[in-house]
Amino acid sequence: MICMKRYIFTTLLASLFFTKSFAVVDFSTNSNYIAIKKSYGIQTPKDRYFMIEAEIHILGWSKNNLFAYIIHKANEAKDFEEAKLIIQDIITDNIIASFKWTFKDNNFQDSIKANANKIKSYLRRFKIDSQKFTINPYKHTIVKQMPIKYLGSKISIKKVIQFKTTGENQFVTNFRLILQKENTKGIYKKTVFKKHYNINDQIFNIYTLGYIASPYSNRVALILAKVYRGWEGPPHVISYIIVGASLSKAFKKVQK
């Protein structure tokens, strides 16, 4: 039986460098996220739309463009749940380090406490600006939505997707994410992410939910939502892809 529950909000308080605390990412007011749930979710009597959703918990940034976060994986018909701490290079998108752990249903908060020392050691090792580790169910962070205004330019997202139909479904086979910068001098573009998917991955679509800006550089972590078919059909599943992007480098002019 698929567990339909509300995940417990947790937080990792950042150091005083940050103007606000970083914690679980709250998509409840995100227009793209709401559209996903209306398109793929199961409608409930209260006119809400249920899906099996992963969570992202932001830990912080380092001065050399490392981005740290925890993914609380979406739980489909399991007798345990899984979380994974990830240290990602936001320039190359390579995963520099990670570790994962499992825990019993509804015990994410306890699992964070049990792994607190190990998580702290990773933050110290990679100089992530998140000095105080605290559980707080009232803190969350809101992802900023596109476009981005940067030094007189407007930066927006363009995506190129190829689908293949099988039976009654269409699934993603190729995906490319493009940043487009517009200013008085012209239009510039660059590809920041591309990937080929197998039809057996059963990905319905990929959406851009927004970004979290680095406090140290002109780079952002773009958050993408990957929507794929549930094991036995609905409810379907939302997981996440983190893509790094510079707001100033590698753009090529395409129009005067």
C-alpha positions in Angstrom: 0.0 0.0 0.0 1.4 3.4 -1.0 1.9 5.6 2.0 0.0 8.9 1.6 1.4 11.2 4.2 2.6 14.7 4.8 6.4 14.8 5.2 7.8 16.5 8.3 9.4 19.8 7.6 13.0 20.1 8.8 15.7 22.8 8.5 19.4 23.3 8.5 20.1 26.8 9.7 22.8 28.6 7.7 25.5 30.8 9.2 25.0 34.5 9.8 26.3 35.2 6.3 22.8 34.4 4.9 20.0 36.9 5.3 17.6 34.0 5.9 17.7 30.4 7.0 17.8 27.6 4.4 15.5 24.7 4.9 13.0 22.4 3.1 12.0 23.8 -0.2 8.3 24.8 -0.2 6.7 24.6 -3.7 3.1 25.2 -2.5 2.9 28.6 -4.2 5.1 27.7 -7.2 2.9 28.1 -10.3 4.8 25.5 -12.3 4.5 23.0 -9.4 0.8 23.6 -9.1 0.4 23.0 -12.8 2.3 19.7 -12.6 0.0 18.5 -9.8 -3.1 19.5 -11.6 -1.9 17.7 -14.8 -0.6 14.5 -13.2 -2.0 14.3 -9.6 -5.0 12.5 -8.2 -7.7 14.9 -7.3 -8.9 14.7 -3.7 -12.3 15.7 -2.3 -10.8 19.0 -1.1 -9.8 19.9 -4.7 -6.2 19.1 -4.0 -4.0 16.9 -6.2 -2.0 14.1 -4.6 1.3 12.8 -6.0 4.2 11.0 -4.5 6.7 13.8 -3.9 10.4 13.9 -3.0 11.7 16.8 -0.8 14.8 19.0 -1.2 16.5 20.3 2.0 19.0 23.0 1.3 22.2 23.0 3.4 24.2 25.8 1.8 27.0 26.9 -0.5 30.8 27.1 -0.4 32.9 29.9 -1.8 34.2 27.6 -4.5 30.8 26.9 -6.0 29.8 23.7 -4.2 26.1 23.3 -3.4 24.9 21.1 -0.6 21.5 19.6 -0.2 19.6 16.5 1.0 17.0 14.7 -1.2 14.3 12.9 0.8 13.3 10.4 -1.9 9.7 9.8 -2.9 8.4 6.7 -1.2 6.6 4.1 -3.4 5.2 1.1 -1.6 8.4 0.5 0.5 8.9 -0.7 4.0 11.6 1.9 4.4 12.5 5.4 3.2 15.7 6.8 1.9 17.6 10.2 2.1 20.8 11.3 0.4 23.1 14.1 1.2 24.7 15.5 -2.0 27.7 17.9 -2.5 27.5 19.1 -6.1 29.9 21.2 -8.1 27.6 23.8 -9.6 30.1 24.6 -12.4 30.5 21.1 -13.8 27.3 19.5 -12.2 29.5 16.7 -11.0 28.6 15.1 -7.6 31.7 15.6 -5.5 30.6 13.6 -2.5 27.4 12.0 -1.2 26.1 9.5 1.3 22.7 8.0 1.8 20.8 6.4 4.7 17.5 4.6 5.2 14.9 4.9 7.9 11.5 3.7 8.9 8.3 5.4 7.7 7.6 8.9 9.1 11.0 9.1 10.9 12.9 11.5 8.7 13.4 14.0 11.5 14.8 11.3 13.7 17.1 10.1 11.0 18.5 13.6 10.5 19.4 13.7 14.3 21.0 10.2 14.1 23.2 11.3 11.2 23.9 14.9 12.4 27.6 14.3 13.1 28.2 12.8 9.7 26.4 15.5 7.9 28.3 18.1 9.9 31.6 16.5 8.9 30.7 16.7 5.2 29.8 20.4 5.6 33.1 21.1 7.4 35.1 19.1 4.9 33.8 21.0 1.9 33.5 24.3 3.7 29.8 24.7 3.2 28.4 27.8 4.8 25.9 26.1 7.1 27.5 26.3 10.6 24.5 25.4 12.8 22.5 22.2 12.4 19.0 22.4 13.8 15.7 20.7 13.4 12.9 23.3 12.9 9.5 22.4 11.4 8.6 26.0 10.8 11.3 27.1 8.5 11.3 26.7 4.7 12.7 28.4 1.6 11.0 29.5 -1.5 12.6 29.0 -4.9 12.6 32.1 -7.1 10.9 31.7 -10.4 12.2 32.7 -13.8 13.0 35.1 -15.5 16.2 36.3 -13.7 17.0 40.0 -13.9 20.8 40.3 -14.0 22.8 43.5 -14.8 20.3 44.9 -17.2 19.5 41.5 -18.8 16.5 39.3 -18.6 17.4 35.6 -18.4 14.7 33.0 -19.2 14.5 29.3 -19.7 13.8 27.5 -23.0 13.5 23.8 -23.2 13.6 21.3 -26.1 11.9 18.0 -25.5 11.4 14.9 -27.7 8.8 12.3 -26.8 8.0 8.8 -27.9 4.5 7.4 -27.7 3.9 3.9 -26.3 0.4 2.7 -25.7 -1.7 5.6 -24.2 1.4 7.4 -22.9 4.1 9.8 -24.2 7.5 9.6 -22.5 10.5 11.9 -22.7 13.4 10.5 -24.8 15.6 13.6 -25.2 15.7 16.8 -23.1 17.7 20.0 -23.5 17.6 23.1 -21.3 18.6 26.5 -22.7 19.2 29.8 -20.9 18.3 32.8 -23.0 19.7 36.2 -22.1 18.1 39.4 -23.6 19.4 42.9 -23.3 19.7 46.1 -25.4 22.6 44.5 -27.3 20.8 41.4 -28.5 19.7 37.9 -27.6 22.2 35.3 -26.3 21.8 31.6 -25.6 23.6 28.6 -24.1 22.7 25.0 -23.3 23.1 24.2 -19.6 21.8 20.7 -19.5 21.0 17.9 -21.9 20.2 14.2 -21.5 18.9 11.2 -23.4 16.3 9.0 -21.6 15.2 5.5 -22.3 11.5 5.1 -22.9 11.6 2.5 -20.0 12.4 5.4 -17.7 8.7 6.4 -18.2 9.3 10.2 -17.7 6.2 12.1 -18.6 7.9 15.5 -18.6 10.5 17.8 -17.1 9.7 21.3 -15.8 11.8 24.2 -14.5 10.6 25.3 -11.0 13.0 28.1 -10.5 16.4 28.8 -9.0 18.5 29.4 -5.8 21.2 32.0 -6.2 24.7 31.5 -4.8 25.6 34.2 -2.2 29.2 34.1 -3.4 29.1 34.3 -7.2 26.9 35.0 -10.2 25.8 31.4 -10.4 22.5 29.7 -9.7 21.2 26.2 -8.9 18.3 25.6 -11.2 15.7 23.2 -9.8 14.0 20.9 -12.3 11.0 18.6 -11.5 11.1 15.2 -13.3 7.6 13.7 -13.5 7.5 9.9 -14.0 4.9 7.2 -14.0 4.0 5.5 -10.7 4.9 1.8 -10.4 1.4 0.7 -11.1 0.1 4.0 -12.6 -1.3 6.8 -10.6 -0.3 8.3 -8.2 2.7 9.5 -10.3 6.0 10.6 -8.9 8.0 13.9 -8.7 11.7 13.9 -8.3 14.3 16.6 -8.8 17.3 17.5 -10.9 19.8 20.2 -9.9 21.6 22.1 -12.7 24.2 24.8 -12.2 24.4 27.8 -14.4 26.5 31.0 -14.7 24.6 34.2 -15.4 27.5 35.8 -17.3 29.7 33.1 -19.0 29.4 31.1 -22.3 26.4 32.8 -23.8 26.5 33.1 -27.7 24.8 35.8 -29.6 22.0 34.6 -31.9 20.2 37.9 -32.8 21.0 41.6 -33.0 
